């Protein structure tokens, strides 16, 4: 995924302020390999980062990893019960 695609993904999810603040750090940590558009969209619905300029990147990454693990491990197959 290129820089423009990743920026578009954050813009579409409503997290453009987070990308503006921490975009360079996202590239350094290879974040684009660990997320997709659907995950980021659900993440932006669940979390509100209105004060991105005062938030550390480690804090954002922590919340994103927790959300990703919860989303991945909390899915039940259809007709589970």
Secondary structure, 3 states (H helix, E strand, C coil): CCHHHHHHHHHHCCCHHHHHHHHHHHHHCCHHHCCCHHHHHHHHHHCCCCCHHHCCHHHHHHHHHHHHHHHHHCCCCCCCC
